[in-house]
Every structure is written in C-alpha cells, then in structure tokens.
Amino acid sequence: MVDHIRGVGRDPNIVANTIAEVRKQIEGAIAELEPQEKRLTQEIANCDRELRRLIADVNPKTGQSRKPDALADAQSRILEVQERAREVHTEVVRLKNQLVDESAVKAGLAAFDPLWNSLSPGEQSKVLHLLIEKVVYDGAENAVSVTYRPNGIKQLAEGKDKSQEDAA
C-alpha cells in the first residue's frame, strides 16, 4: 500500500488528474448548495417580515394577536428554515475546506517518505487511515482498487507544516 501511495505521488499526470477531478466534484457540490443557501436566506427574510406583520396585527384592547396560530406557525417556520440554512452553510464550508491545490498535494507527497520513515507502526497506521478511504479487492479480476480521501493529502501537508512550526 505504501509503495502504491509513493507511485501515485510520483506520477505528475495522476496527481494533476486526481486534483482536477476532486476539484470538479467538490465545486459541483458547492455550486448546487450555494443557490439553496441564498434561497434559504431569502426565505428567512420573508418569514421575518410575515412575523413582524403578525406581531403588528394585535388587538389594541387586549394586546393579543388576532391570529395566534399564524404567529406560532411563522415562528416555527423561521426556526426550521434557520436550521436548514445552518446545515447548508456548514456543508458548503466543509466542502470548501476539502478543496486542495496542487502545491498542497506536492507538499504532502514530498513530506510522505521522511514522515513515513520517522513514524512508529501505530502512527503509520494512522497516516494510512488519513490517506485511504477504502481498499477493494476484486478476486475475479485479481485487482485491488484504492479510494483515497479527497482531503487526506491536504491534512498530511498541514500536519507536516504544523509540526515544523512547533519545532521552530
């Protein structure tokens, strides 16, 4: 597995194609979520206007809302939409953090051998877990396919940078 990672890292075409494909997939997911985020923000503003209108529509003698059910529904809807907007925003941020650039990948790949050689077996296992999402063996074809974590190499590079900063 380690030799496979080294081989992948040494082939500039594989690195470039992998980066391009991961970037395309992540940017596509972000492009789908950003309009949802904008729509939810607009919906929150609309619900807020409706809530303010309902609050303003009180009986002047009793101070009670003329439409208490509508008021409760509007408040509930705002909470639901706000929660969904937070979820979408969190996902957009998560995806943006997964975007890697070629320099981060090269830094991570350059750090692999020195880092690998300095690790204990338990730490090596953790690095493999960081880099590899799954390994599938096809017995009929006698082939192994490896799925790498899109953000693994970036995290490896950031960990290397952090350890160098800590040592300084």
MDTraj code that builds the backbone (N, CA, C; nanometers):
import mdtraj as md
import numpy as np

residues = "MET VAL ASP HIS ILE ARG GLY VAL GLY ARG ASP PRO ASN ILE VAL ALA ASN THR ILE ALA GLU VAL ARG LYS GLN ILE GLU GLY ALA ILE ALA GLU LEU GLU PRO GLN GLU LYS ARG LEU THR GLN GLU ILE ALA ASN CYS ASP ARG GLU LEU ARG ARG LEU ILE ALA ASP VAL ASN PRO LYS THR GLY GLN SER ARG LYS PRO ASP ALA LEU ALA ASP ALA GLN SER ARG ILE LEU GLU VAL GLN GLU ARG ALA ARG GLU VAL HIS THR GLU VAL VAL ARG LEU LYS ASN GLN LEU VAL ASP GLU SER ALA VAL LYS ALA GLY LEU ALA ALA PHE ASP PRO LEU TRP ASN SER LEU SER PRO GLY GLU GLN SER LYS VAL LEU HIS LEU LEU ILE GLU LYS VAL VAL TYR ASP GLY ALA GLU ASN ALA VAL SER VAL THR TYR ARG PRO ASN GLY ILE LYS GLN LEU ALA GLU GLY LYS ASP LYS SER GLN GLU ASP ALA ALA".split()
xyz = np.array([
    [0.0828, -0.1188, 0.0000],
    [0.0000, 0.0000, 0.0000],
    [0.0875, 0.1255, 0.0000],
    [0.1929, 0.1223, 0.0797],
    [0.2834, 0.2378, 0.0868],
    [0.3494, 0.2608, -0.0483],
    [0.3925, 0.1527, -0.1136],
    [0.4531, 0.1678, -0.2464],
    [0.3519, 0.2221, -0.3469],
    [0.2254, 0.1829, -0.3312],
    [0.1198, 0.2346, -0.4188],
    [0.1059, 0.3854, -0.4007],
    [0.1072, 0.4306, -0.2773],
    [0.0965, 0.5748, -0.2494],
    [0.2161, 0.6480, -0.3078],
    [0.3349, 0.5912, -0.2902],
    [0.4548, 0.6537, -0.3470],
    [0.4437, 0.6628, -0.5001],
    [0.3979, 0.5527, -0.5633],
    [0.3857, 0.5501, -0.7096],
    [0.2864, 0.6529, -0.7602],
    [0.1741, 0.6644, -0.6902],
    [0.0746, 0.7641, -0.7293],
    [0.1332, 0.9042, -0.7165],
    [0.2046, 0.9274, -0.6090],
    [0.2605, 1.0598, -0.5846],
    [0.3706, 1.0995, -0.6795],
    [0.4343, 1.0018, -0.7397],
    [0.5448, 1.0330, -0.8308],
    [0.4994, 1.0530, -0.9745],
    [0.3773, 1.0203, -1.0051],
    [0.3273, 1.0361, -1.1419],
    [0.2543, 1.1700, -1.1533],
    [0.3158, 1.2699, -1.2177],
    [0.2546, 1.4031, -1.2232],
    [0.1193, 1.4048, -1.2948],
    [0.1005, 1.3150, -1.3914],
    [-0.0289, 1.3103, -1.4610],
    [-0.1389, 1.2607, -1.3677],
    [-0.1084, 1.1580, -1.2885],
    [-0.2083, 1.1072, -1.1938],
    [-0.2417, 1.2147, -1.0913],
    [-0.1390, 1.2813, -1.0412],
    [-0.1613, 1.3874, -0.9416],
    [-0.2485, 1.4976, -1.0011],
    [-0.2129, 1.5456, -1.1201],
    [-0.2886, 1.6548, -1.1826],
    [-0.4318, 1.6133, -1.2124],
    [-0.4500, 1.4933, -1.2672],
    [-0.5852, 1.4463, -1.2996],
    [-0.6685, 1.4246, -1.1744],
    [-0.6065, 1.3715, -1.0711],
    [-0.6779, 1.3492, -0.9456],
    [-0.7218, 1.4811, -0.8843],
    [-0.6317, 1.5765, -0.8803],
    [-0.6651, 1.7092, -0.8256],
    [-0.7788, 1.7711, -0.9059],
    [-0.7707, 1.7635, -1.0374],
    [-0.8742, 1.8229, -1.1226],
    [-1.0098, 1.7561, -1.0990],
    [-1.0114, 1.6238, -1.0876],
    [-1.1379, 1.5527, -1.0683],
    [-1.1979, 1.5813, -0.9315],
    [-1.1154, 1.5803, -0.8279],
    [-1.1656, 1.6110, -0.6935],
    [-1.2192, 1.7541, -0.6900],
    [-1.1457, 1.8462, -0.7480],
    [-1.1881, 1.9870, -0.7511],
    [-1.3214, 2.0015, -0.8249],
    [-1.3349, 1.9317, -0.9370],
    [-1.4580, 1.9375, -1.0162],
    [-1.5764, 1.8864, -0.9351],
    [-1.5587, 1.7741, -0.8664],
    [-1.6674, 1.7177, -0.7875],
    [-1.7061, 1.8096, -0.6711],
    [-1.6070, 1.8603, -0.6017],
    [-1.6351, 1.9471, -0.4868],
    [-1.6986, 2.0778, -0.5328],
    [-1.6441, 2.1381, -0.6367],
    [-1.7009, 2.2641, -0.6871],
    [-1.8425, 2.2436, -0.7387],
    [-1.8703, 2.1266, -0.7975],
    [-2.0062, 2.0963, -0.8420],
    [-2.1029, 2.0878, -0.7248],
    [-2.0593, 2.0236, -0.6177],
    [-2.1446, 2.0135, -0.4979],
    [-2.1679, 2.1509, -0.4367],
    [-2.0644, 2.2330, -0.4331],
    [-2.0790, 2.3692, -0.3800],
    [-2.1741, 2.4494, -0.4677],
    [-2.1610, 2.4342, -0.5990],
    [-2.2481, 2.5082, -0.6919],
    [-2.3944, 2.4706, -0.6736],
    [-2.4211, 2.3475, -0.6314],
    [-2.5594, 2.3065, -0.6041],
    [-2.6102, 2.3629, -0.4714],
    [-2.5215, 2.3746, -0.3738],
    [-2.5629, 2.4183, -0.2403],
    [-2.5746, 2.5705, -0.2262],
    [-2.4901, 2.6460, -0.2951],
    [-2.4915, 2.7912, -0.2763],
    [-2.6257, 2.8556, -0.3138],
    [-2.6919, 2.8136, -0.4230],
    [-2.8246, 2.8703, -0.4505],
    [-2.9268, 2.8339, -0.3413],
    [-2.9152, 2.7138, -0.2857],
    [-3.0037, 2.6756, -0.1752],
    [-2.9816, 2.7679, -0.0558],
    [-2.8559, 2.7955, -0.0283],
    [-2.8217, 2.8826, 0.0839],
    [-2.8807, 3.0224, 0.0624],
    [-2.8695, 3.0726, -0.0593],
    [-2.9244, 3.2050, -0.0916],
    [-3.0772, 3.2045, -0.0804],
    [-3.1395, 3.0976, -0.1315],
    [-3.2857, 3.0868, -0.1242],
    [-3.3322, 3.0802, 0.0211],
    [-3.2621, 3.0055, 0.1030],
    [-3.3000, 2.9936, 0.2443],
    [-3.2836, 3.1274, 0.3172],
    [-3.1804, 3.2019, 0.2845],
    [-3.1613, 3.3343, 0.3443],
    [-3.2772, 3.4255, 0.3064],
    [-3.3190, 3.4201, 0.1809],
    [-3.4336, 3.4999, 0.1364],
    [-3.5613, 3.4550, 0.2060],
    [-3.5771, 3.3237, 0.2213],
    [-3.6962, 3.2720, 0.2881],
    [-3.7011, 3.3162, 0.4346],
    [-3.5867, 3.3199, 0.4991],
    [-3.5815, 3.3690, 0.6378],
    [-3.6273, 3.5144, 0.6433],
    [-3.5809, 3.5953, 0.5490],
    [-3.6215, 3.7367, 0.5450],
    [-3.7720, 3.7489, 0.5219],
    [-3.8263, 3.6669, 0.4322],
    [-3.9709, 3.6700, 0.4064],
    [-4.0502, 3.6288, 0.5308],
    [-4.0051, 3.5233, 0.5968],
    [-4.0728, 3.4772, 0.7186],
    [-4.0652, 3.5835, 0.8279],
    [-3.9510, 3.6487, 0.8353],
    [-3.9339, 3.7544, 0.9362],
    [-4.0306, 3.8699, 0.9104],
    [-4.0468, 3.9067, 0.7843],
    [-4.1428, 4.0138, 0.7501],
    [-4.2849, 3.9720, 0.7869],
    [-4.3179, 3.8461, 0.7571],
    [-4.4510, 3.7951, 0.7915],
    [-4.4716, 3.7953, 0.9430],
    [-4.3700, 3.7547, 1.0156],
    [-4.3788, 3.7535, 1.1618],
    [-4.3989, 3.8949, 1.2158],
    [-4.3259, 3.9899, 1.1635],
    [-4.3413, 4.1295, 1.2077],
    [-4.4816, 4.1822, 1.1760],
    [-4.5333, 4.1432, 1.0601],
    [-4.6691, 4.1856, 1.0243],
    [-4.7711, 4.1274, 1.1225],
    [-4.7531, 4.0010, 1.1568],
    [-4.8451, 3.9368, 1.2511],
    [-4.8334, 3.9973, 1.3915],
    [-4.7134, 4.0316, 1.4302],
    [-4.6936, 4.0930, 1.5612],
    [-4.7602, 4.2305, 1.5657],
    [-4.7510, 4.3031, 1.4541],
    [-4.8114, 4.4365, 1.4482],
    [-4.9639, 4.4298, 1.4468],
    [-5.0179, 4.3148, 1.4078],
    [-5.1636, 4.2986, 1.3977],
    [-5.2195, 4.2433, 1.5296],
    [-5.2135, 4.3261, 1.6316],
    [-5.2672, 4.2858, 1.7617],
    [-5.3948, 4.3630, 1.7903],
    [-5.4771, 4.3051, 1.8738],
    [-5.5995, 4.3717, 1.9173],
    [-5.5585, 4.4827, 2.0136],
    [-5.5908, 4.6096, 1.9816],
    [-5.5457, 4.7198, 2.0671],
    [-5.6063, 4.7151, 2.2084],
    [-5.7214, 4.6557, 2.2230],
    [-5.7852, 4.6498, 2.3552],
    [-5.7230, 4.5424, 2.4432],
    [-5.6937, 4.4251, 2.3854],
    [-5.6443, 4.3126, 2.4656],
    [-5.4931, 4.2931, 2.4566],
    [-5.4338, 4.3482, 2.3536],
    [-5.2911, 4.3275, 2.3320],
    [-5.2594, 4.1878, 2.2802],
    [-5.3615, 4.1116, 2.2444],
    [-5.3451, 3.9749, 2.1945],
    [-5.3395, 3.9744, 2.0419],
    [-5.2672, 3.8778, 1.9911],
    [-5.2604, 3.8614, 1.8464],
    [-5.3971, 3.8197, 1.7939],
    [-5.4334, 3.8747, 1.6798],
    [-5.5596, 3.8356, 1.6179],
    [-5.5479, 3.6995, 1.5504],
    [-5.4250, 3.6570, 1.5247],
    [-5.4002, 3.5289, 1.4573],
    [-5.2897, 3.4530, 1.5328],
    [-5.3191, 3.4039, 1.6538],
    [-5.2133, 3.3382, 1.7318],
    [-5.1580, 3.2123, 1.6641],
    [-5.2414, 3.1397, 1.5938],
    [-5.1928, 3.0191, 1.5262],
    [-5.0956, 3.0558, 1.4136],
    [-5.1295, 3.1600, 1.3393],
    [-5.0421, 3.2042, 1.2308],
    [-4.9094, 3.2552, 1.2876],
    [-4.9156, 3.3219, 1.4019],
    [-4.7947, 3.3726, 1.4664],
    [-4.7042, 3.2555, 1.5082],
    [-4.7629, 3.1555, 1.5688],
    [-4.6852, 3.0373, 1.6104],
    [-4.6284, 2.9643, 1.4892],
    [-4.7071, 2.9525, 1.3835],
    [-4.6591, 2.8862, 1.2614],
    [-4.5417, 2.9622, 1.2002],
    [-4.5514, 3.0951, 1.1978],
    [-4.4441, 3.1773, 1.1406],
    [-4.3156, 3.1616, 1.2223],
    [-4.3283, 3.1611, 1.3540],
    [-4.2103, 3.1428, 1.4388],
    [-4.1482, 3.0050, 1.4164],
    [-4.2311, 2.9050, 1.4072],
    [-4.1837, 2.7694, 1.3852],
    [-4.1130, 2.7574, 1.2502],
    [-4.1713, 2.8185, 1.1485],
    [-4.1132, 2.8130, 1.0140],
    [-3.9767, 2.8809, 1.0111],
    [-3.9648, 2.9943, 1.0793],
    [-3.8354, 3.0635, 1.0838],
    [-3.7298, 2.9726, 1.1456],
    [-3.7642, 2.9061, 1.2557],
    [-3.6680, 2.8166, 1.3203],
    [-3.6275, 2.7015, 1.2286],
    [-3.7242, 2.6449, 1.1576],
    [-3.6951, 2.5352, 1.0644],
    [-3.6024, 2.5808, 0.9524],
    [-3.6332, 2.6952, 0.8949],
    [-3.5540, 2.7449, 0.7818],
    [-3.4140, 2.7851, 0.8295],
    [-3.4048, 2.8457, 0.9469],
    [-3.2735, 2.8820, 1.0004],
    [-3.1877, 2.7574, 1.0225],
    [-3.2475, 2.6522, 1.0749],
    [-3.1728, 2.5282, 1.0979],
    [-3.1240, 2.4704, 0.9654],
    [-3.2098, 2.4678, 0.8651],
    [-3.1694, 2.4158, 0.7335],
    [-3.0605, 2.5037, 0.6719],
    [-3.0720, 2.6350, 0.6890],
    [-2.9697, 2.7266, 0.6367],
    [-2.8354, 2.7010, 0.7046],
    [-2.8365, 2.6762, 0.8350],
    [-2.7121, 2.6439, 0.9065],
    [-2.6514, 2.5135, 0.8532],
    [-2.7359, 2.4151, 0.8299],
    [-2.6871, 2.2869, 0.7775],
    [-2.6219, 2.3046, 0.6403],
    [-2.6889, 2.3788, 0.5530],
    [-2.6355, 2.4004, 0.4178],
    [-2.5059, 2.4791, 0.4257],
    [-2.5020, 2.5829, 0.5077],
    [-2.3810, 2.6639, 0.5214],
    [-2.2650, 2.5787, 0.5740],
    [-2.2916, 2.4965, 0.6730],
    [-2.1885, 2.4092, 0.7288],
    [-2.1340, 2.3150, 0.6214],
    [-2.2218, 2.2628, 0.5382],
    [-2.1783, 2.1729, 0.4307],
    [-2.0950, 2.2472, 0.3268],
    [-2.1334, 2.3695, 0.2931],
    [-2.0550, 2.4495, 0.1980],
    [-1.9152, 2.4744, 0.2541],
    [-1.9065, 2.5119, 0.3802],
    [-1.7766, 2.5363, 0.4433],
    [-1.6936, 2.4082, 0.4451],
    [-1.7562, 2.2959, 0.4806],
    [-1.6862, 2.1680, 0.4831],
    [-1.6288, 2.1344, 0.3451],
    [-1.7110, 2.1530, 0.2420],
    [-1.6651, 2.1244, 0.1058],
    [-1.5519, 2.2180, 0.0644],
    [-1.5649, 2.3449, 0.0952],
    [-1.4583, 2.4395, 0.0597],
    [-1.3274, 2.4037, 0.1283],
    [-1.3362, 2.3521, 0.2509],
    [-1.2152, 2.3104, 0.3219],
    [-1.1524, 2.1863, 0.2595],
    [-1.2277, 2.1132, 0.1796],
    [-1.1736, 1.9946, 0.1136],
    [-1.1032, 2.0279, -0.0173],
    [-1.1220, 2.1489, -0.0665],
    [-1.0547, 2.1867, -0.1904],
    [-0.9038, 2.1870, -0.1668],
    [-0.8322, 2.1234, -0.2549],
    [-0.6867, 2.1198, -0.2438],
    [-0.6271, 2.1818, -0.3685],
    [-0.5119, 2.2403, -0.3501],
    [-0.4431, 2.2918, -0.4681],
    [-0.3191, 2.2057, -0.4921],
    [-0.2631, 2.2216, -0.6067],
    [-0.1523, 2.1361, -0.6469],
    [-0.0330, 2.1509, -0.5538],
    [-0.0069, 2.2723, -0.5062],
    [0.1082, 2.2919, -0.4178],
    [0.0904, 2.2172, -0.2855],
    [-0.0335, 2.2132, -0.2324],
    [-0.0583, 2.1388, -0.1074],
    [-0.0378, 1.9898, -0.1295],
    [-0.0829, 1.9392, -0.2432],
    [-0.0652, 1.7971, -0.2730],
    [0.0836, 1.7654, -0.2878],
    [0.1563, 1.8493, -0.3605],
    [0.3001, 1.8258, -0.3782],
    [0.3734, 1.8314, -0.2446],
    [0.3341, 1.9253, -0.1592],
    [0.3976, 1.9356, -0.0273],
    [0.3700, 1.8097, 0.0544],
    [0.2463, 1.7630, 0.0492],
    [0.2113, 1.6413, 0.1215],
    [0.2850, 1.5203, 0.0688],
    [0.2949, 1.5101, -0.0634],
    [0.3653, 1.3964, -0.1233],
    [0.5153, 1.4034, -0.0945],
    [0.5706, 1.5242, -0.0959],
    [0.7126, 1.5403, -0.0651],
    [0.7396, 1.5051, 0.0807],
    [0.6414, 1.5287, 0.1660],
    [0.6573, 1.5003, 0.3089],
    [0.6366, 1.3531, 0.3404],
    [0.5829, 1.2772, 0.2473],
    [0.5428, 1.1406, 0.2796],
    [0.6605, 1.0523, 0.3231],
    [0.7641, 1.0408, 0.2414],
    [0.8743, 0.9499, 0.2754],
    [0.9443, 0.9882, 0.4057],
    [0.9868, 1.1144, 0.4229],
    [1.0512, 1.1476, 0.5506],
    [0.9586, 1.1266, 0.6700],
    [0.8343, 1.1609, 0.6515],
    [0.7373, 1.1431, 0.7597],
    [0.7189, 0.9942, 0.7884],
    [0.6999, 0.9158, 0.6850],
    [0.6746, 0.7727, 0.6998],
    [0.7892, 0.7042, 0.7749],
    [0.9106, 0.7384, 0.7378],
    [1.0273, 0.6739, 0.7981],
    [1.0453, 0.7104, 0.9450],
    [0.9906, 0.8204, 0.9870],
    [1.0069, 0.8635, 1.1258],
    [0.8951, 0.8141, 1.2178],
    [0.7947, 0.7460, 1.1619],
    [0.6777, 0.7060, 1.2403],
    [0.6897, 0.5652, 1.2975],
    [0.6253, 0.5462, 1.4101],
    [0.6116, 0.4117, 1.4669],
    [0.5059, 0.3377, 1.3849],
    [0.4967, 0.2059, 1.3971],
    [0.3938, 0.1319, 1.3226],
    [0.2517, 0.1814, 1.3508],
    [0.2217, 0.2162, 1.4749],
    [0.0878, 0.2679, 1.5073],
    [0.0603, 0.4003, 1.4387],
    [0.1616, 0.4860, 1.4346],
    [0.1460, 0.6153, 1.3672],
    [0.1345, 0.5966, 1.2161],
    [0.2074, 0.4996, 1.1623],
    [0.1971, 0.4704, 1.0195],
    [0.0546, 0.4271, 0.9847],
    [-0.0037, 0.3483, 1.0727],
    [-0.1422, 0.3053, 1.0523],
    [-0.2361, 0.4251, 1.0476],
    [-0.2138, 0.5207, 1.1363],
    [-0.2982, 0.6414, 1.1389],
    [-0.2834, 0.7217, 1.0097],
    [-0.1607, 0.7308, 0.9578],
    [-0.1383, 0.8042, 0.8326],
    [-0.2116, 0.7352, 0.7179],
    [-0.2032, 0.6018, 0.7124],
    [-0.2747, 0.5293, 0.6070],
    [-0.4253, 0.5534, 0.6180],
    [-0.4753, 0.5541, 0.7401],
    [-0.6186, 0.5812, 0.7609],
    [-0.6544, 0.7230, 0.7165],
    [-0.5627, 0.8162, 0.7366],
    [-0.5850, 0.9548, 0.6940],
    [-0.5922, 0.9641, 0.5417],
    [-0.5092, 0.8879, 0.4733],
    [-0.4988, 0.8983, 0.3277],
    [-0.5974, 0.8102, 0.2521],
    [-0.6309, 0.6937, 0.3072],
    [-0.7077, 0.5942, 0.2322],
    [-0.8485, 0.5824, 0.2885],
    [-0.9455, 0.5966, 0.1980],
    [-1.0857, 0.5805, 0.2377],
    [-1.1254, 0.4334, 0.2375],
    [-1.0897, 0.3617, 0.1291],
    [-1.1212, 0.2189, 0.1247],
    [-1.0319, 0.1489, 0.0228],
    [-1.0170, 0.0181, 0.0453],
    [-0.9434, -0.0694, -0.0453],
    [-1.0367, -0.1841, -0.0799],
    [-1.0523, -0.2103, -0.2100],
    [-1.1418, -0.3170, -0.2548],
    [-1.0610, -0.4148, -0.3397],
    [-1.0772, -0.5422, -0.3054],
    [-1.0113, -0.6473, -0.3828],
    [-1.1161, -0.7170, -0.4678],
    [-1.0912, -0.7255, -0.5991],
    [-1.1775, -0.7961, -0.6922],
    [-1.1096, -0.9292, -0.7250],
    [-1.1581, -1.0377, -0.6623],
    [-1.0979, -1.1693, -0.6800],
    [-1.1079, -1.2201, -0.8228],
    [-1.2191, -1.1896, -0.8894],
    [-1.2384, -1.2369, -1.0268],
    [-1.1348, -1.1749, -1.1203],
    [-1.1041, -1.0488, -1.0984],
    [-1.0073, -0.9781, -1.1835],
    [-0.8670, -0.9793, -1.1229],
    [-0.8570, -1.0282, -0.9983],
    [-0.7305, -1.0255, -0.9248],
    [-0.6730, -0.8836, -0.9231],
    [-0.7600, -0.7879, -0.8872],
    [-0.7212, -0.6467, -0.8885],
    [-0.7600, -0.5807, -0.7572],
    [-0.6804, -0.4838, -0.7190],
    [-0.7060, -0.4048, -0.5986],
    [-0.7314, -0.2616, -0.6430],
    [-0.8393, -0.2026, -0.5905],
    [-0.8620, -0.0606, -0.6176],
    [-0.8587, 0.0141, -0.4843],
    [-0.7967, 0.1297, -0.4881],
    [-0.7797, 0.2117, -0.3685],
    [-0.8540, 0.3429, -0.3893],
    [-0.9363, 0.3779, -0.2918],
    [-1.0046, 0.5072, -0.2940],
    [-0.9404, 0.5932, -0.1864],
    [-0.8829, 0.7047, -0.2285],
    [-0.8166, 0.7946, -0.1353],
    [-0.9154, 0.8980, -0.0823],
    [-0.8908, 0.9440, 0.0380],
    [-0.9713, 1.0524, 0.0960],
    [-0.9331, 1.1808, 0.0237],
    [-1.0333, 1.2572, -0.0235],
    [-1.0018, 1.3780, -0.1004],
    [-0.9189, 1.4787, -0.0219],
    [-0.9364, 1.4851, 0.1081],
    [-0.8691, 1.5861, 0.1879],
    [-0.7499, 1.5302, 0.2641],
    [-0.7220, 1.4003, 0.2482],
    [-0.6169, 1.3366, 0.3263],
    [-0.4795, 1.3957, 0.3034],
    [-0.4427, 1.4165, 0.1781],
    [-0.3090, 1.4684, 0.1486],
    [-0.2947, 1.6116, 0.1998],
    [-0.4040, 1.6881, 0.1940],
    [-0.4005, 1.8250, 0.2459],
    [-0.3775, 1.8222, 0.3964],
    [-0.4462, 1.7318, 0.4661],
    [-0.4284, 1.7208, 0.6106],
    [-0.2869, 1.6743, 0.6442],
    [-0.2325, 1.5850, 0.5649],
    [-0.0959, 1.5397, 0.5860],
    [0.0009, 1.6574, 0.5700],
    [-0.0184, 1.7367, 0.4656],
    [0.0685, 1.8527, 0.4428],
    [0.0542, 1.9540, 0.5557],
    [-0.0684, 1.9782, 0.6011],
    [-0.0907, 2.0738, 0.7096],
    [-0.0301, 2.0224, 0.8387],
    [-0.0378, 1.8911, 0.8617],
    [0.0235, 1.8323, 0.9809],
    [0.1738, 1.8468, 0.9781],
    [0.2328, 1.8298, 0.8595],
    [0.3767, 1.8470, 0.8420],
    [0.4146, 1.9902, 0.8713],
    [0.3391, 2.0854, 0.8132],
    [0.3682, 2.2261, 0.8346],
    [0.3573, 2.2616, 0.9827],
    [0.2562, 2.2102, 1.0501],
    [0.2346, 2.2397, 1.1917],
    [0.3481, 2.1833, 1.2754],
    [0.3902, 2.0598, 1.2456],
    [0.4995, 2.0007, 1.3236],
    [0.6288, 2.0771, 1.3030],
    [0.6513, 2.1290, 1.1820],
    [0.7713, 2.2093, 1.1565],
    [0.7640, 2.3404, 1.2327],
    [0.6441, 2.4020, 1.2388],
    [0.6274, 2.5263, 1.3135],
    [0.6501, 2.5013, 1.4617],
    [0.5989, 2.3888, 1.5137],
    [0.6132, 2.3565, 1.6557],
    [0.7604, 2.3355, 1.6917],
    [0.8370, 2.2775, 1.5983],
    [0.9780, 2.2509, 1.6246],
    [1.0605, 2.3788, 1.6231],
    [1.0126, 2.4804, 1.5510],
    [1.0899, 2.6060, 1.5371],
    [1.0845, 2.6902, 1.6626],
])
top = md.Topology()
chain = top.add_chain()
for i, resn in enumerate(residues, 1):
    res = top.add_residue(resn, chain, resSeq=i)
    for name in ("N", "CA", "C"):
        top.add_atom(name, md.element.get_by_symbol(name[0]), res)
traj = md.Trajectory(xyz[None], top)
